């Protein structure tokens, strides 16, 4: 039996074999209205902070339970630890 590795510091878009599992989330982010959507520079900047955070586990924030890619995609959202 193959042992499955838990990805502690991965975003959902980086998890191998999980492409279809998280497709709805990516579709949601792609279809956000432009007036609430973070631009790509802000979005990637936020995600780079999340990737260094000890609270990231399999694409989820252990502080609030959100998927960080969804939280980072909306301009008005913020990090529960005020890191961004």
C-alpha positions as CSV (number, residue, x, y, z in Angstrom):
1,X,0.0,0.0,0.0
2,X,1.4,3.4,-1.0
3,X,1.8,5.9,1.8
4,X,0.1,9.2,1.1
5,X,2.2,12.2,2.1
6,X,0.4,15.1,3.9
7,X,1.3,18.3,2.3
8,X,1.7,20.7,5.2
9,X,3.0,23.7,3.2
10,X,1.1,23.3,-0.1
11,X,-1.7,25.3,-1.6
12,X,-4.5,23.2,-3.2
13,X,-3.2,24.1,-6.7
14,X,0.1,22.3,-5.8
15,X,-1.4,19.0,-4.5
16,X,-0.8,16.3,-7.0
17,X,-3.8,14.2,-7.9
18,X,-6.2,16.6,-6.4
19,X,-6.9,18.7,-9.5
20,X,-10.6,17.8,-9.9
21,X,-11.3,17.8,-6.1
22,X,-10.6,21.6,-5.9
23,X,-11.8,22.5,-9.4
24,X,-15.0,24.2,-8.0
25,X,-12.9,26.4,-5.8
26,X,-10.7,27.5,-8.7
27,X,-13.8,28.1,-10.8
28,X,-15.2,30.3,-8.0
29,X,-12.0,32.3,-7.8
30,X,-11.9,32.7,-11.6
31,X,-15.5,33.9,-11.7
32,X,-15.4,36.5,-8.9
33,X,-16.6,39.9,-9.9
34,X,-13.7,42.2,-10.8
35,X,-14.7,44.9,-8.3
36,X,-14.1,42.5,-5.4
37,X,-11.3,40.3,-6.8
38,X,-7.7,40.9,-5.7
39,X,-5.4,41.5,-8.6
40,X,-2.9,38.8,-9.5
41,X,0.0,40.6,-7.8
42,X,-1.8,41.1,-4.5
43,X,-3.2,37.5,-4.7
44,X,0.2,35.9,-5.2
45,X,1.8,38.1,-2.5
46,X,-0.8,37.0,0.0
47,X,-0.3,33.3,-0.9
48,X,3.4,33.6,-0.6
49,X,2.9,34.8,3.0
50,X,0.5,31.9,3.7
51,X,3.0,29.4,2.4
52,X,5.5,30.4,5.1
53,X,2.9,30.3,7.9
54,X,2.9,27.5,10.5
55,X,-1.0,27.5,10.3
56,X,-1.1,26.3,6.7
57,X,-2.1,22.7,6.4
58,X,-3.1,21.2,3.1
59,X,-4.2,24.5,1.7
60,X,-6.2,25.4,4.8
61,X,-5.7,27.9,7.5
62,X,-5.8,26.1,10.8
63,X,-6.7,29.4,12.5
64,X,-9.9,30.1,10.8
65,X,-10.6,27.0,8.7
66,X,-10.7,28.7,5.3
67,X,-8.9,27.7,2.1
68,X,-6.3,30.4,1.9
69,X,-6.6,30.6,-1.9
70,X,-10.2,31.6,-1.5
71,X,-9.6,34.1,1.3
72,X,-6.7,35.7,-0.6
73,X,-8.8,36.1,-3.8
74,X,-11.1,38.8,-2.3
75,X,-9.6,42.2,-1.8
76,X,-11.4,43.0,1.4
77,X,-10.5,39.8,3.1
78,X,-7.6,39.7,5.6
79,X,-5.4,37.2,7.4
80,X,-6.7,36.2,10.8
81,X,-3.2,36.8,12.2
82,X,-2.8,40.2,10.3
83,X,0.1,38.9,8.3
84,X,-1.4,40.5,5.2
